[in-house]
């Protein structure tokens, strides 16, 4: 019982990772179900392709935030690494501020769009289109948070 409690606490400490893994498992299950129904049972599911697309939108948005959290995002260090340390901090700050500005505008615009389409329904799943489109808002907001966390850590000279 103690192991279960420890495992549950570990999962609760990493909600982003749990969400990404859950969405990935759901995406695989929906896609596999569609293949089985189409090729084995000769009966396509009407909702599976749409749901898989929506899950993929959420997976991409949250994976972007996860990549920023872990430092696995694409970066061009070969030029910056050749500059003096003071210049590196300046360049890092400029990049962080530019990314933060872009993400703030993107989050605001994606929130506006998700609110605008809240009364539209997806044809197959009948869910509000605000659900899949809000993935852009959630993903960009989380990514913005991790950009700021990483920038703060960089300014303090802390390693991950």
N, C-alpha and C positions, 0 to 999 in steps of 0.2 A: 504494500500500500504506500510505503514511503517513496518507492521508486516512481509510482504513478504520480504522486504529488510533485516530486522533483521534475518529472518530465512535463507536467502541466505548467509549472512555474517557468520552466525554460521556454516553452511555447509562448506563454503570455509575455515574456520579455522580448520576443521577436515577432511582433504582429505582422510586419511587412513581409518577412520571409514566409510566415504561415500563409498569408494571403496569396502570395505568388505561387507557392507550392500547391495550394488548394485549387487555384484557378487552372494551373497546368494539368493537374490530375483530372479536373472536370472537363477541360478541353480535350484531353486524350480519350476520356470515357465517352463523350458525346460523338467525337469523330469515329471512334471504334464502333460505337453502336450504329452509326449511319452506315458504315461499311458492312457490318453484319446484316442489318436489315435489307440493304440494297442488293448485296451479292449472294447472301445465303438464303434469306427469307423472301427475296424478290418483291419487297415492299419498302419503298423509300419513306423515311420520316420527313414530314413537311417542315418541321421546326429546327432540325438539327444543324443545318448549314447556317442559318441565321444566328442561332445561339452560339455556335462555334466562332462566328465572326465577332460577336459581342464579347465573348470570353477572350478572344485574341486582342481586342482593343484594350481590355482591362489588363491583360498580361503585359502588353507592350508598355502601357503607361506606368504600371507599378514596377516593372523591370528596369525602367529608366531611373526611377527613384532609387531602386536597390543598387544599380550600378554606380550612382553618385554616392550612395552611402558607403559602399565598399571600396571606392576608388577604381572600379573596373571600367570606367568610361574611357573613351578615346581621348588621348592627349598627345600633343606634339612637344616633347621635352627636349629634343635634340638641339633646338636653338636656345631655349631658356637655360638649359644646363651649362651653356658656355658663357653665361653672363655672371657678373659678381653677385654675391648673396643679396645685397641691398636692392639691386635691380630685379632679381628674381621675385622678391617680395612685392615690389611695385607692379611687376607684370602679373603676378598671381592675384593681386588685389584688383587690377584693371579687368582681368578675365572674370573674376568672381562677381564684380559689380556689373559687368556687361551681361553675364549669364543671369544674374539676379533680376536685372531690369527686364530682359527678354522674358524670363519665366513669370514675372509679376504681370506683365502685359498679357502674356499667353493665358495665364490662369484667369485673369479678369474676363478676357474675351470668351474663353471656353465656358466660364460660368454663365455669362450672358446668353450664350448659344444654348446651353443645356436648359436654362430657364425658358428660353423662347420655344423650344420644341417639346416641352413637358406634356402638352396635350396631344401630341402625335403618337400613334401606336405603330409598333412594328407589325408587319403583315402576318407573319407566321406565329410568333410567340405572344402577340397582343400586349407586350409590355410597353411602357412609356419609353419613348426614344431618349428621354432625359437620362435613363439608366446607363445605356452604353456611352452616350456622349459626355456624361459627367466623369467618365474615366480620364478625359483630358484635363479636367479641372483638378481632380484628386492627384493624378500623376504629376502634373506641373507644380502643384502646391507642395507635395512631398519632396520633389526634386529641388525646389527653391529652398525648402528647409535644410536639406542636406548640403546644398551649395553654401549656405550661410554657416552651417555647423563646421564644414570643412575649411572654409575661409577663416573662421575664428580660430580653429585649431592651428592653421598655418601661420596666422599672425602671432600666436603664442609660442610657436616653434615646437608644438607637440607632435609626436608621431602617433600614428593610429595604433 
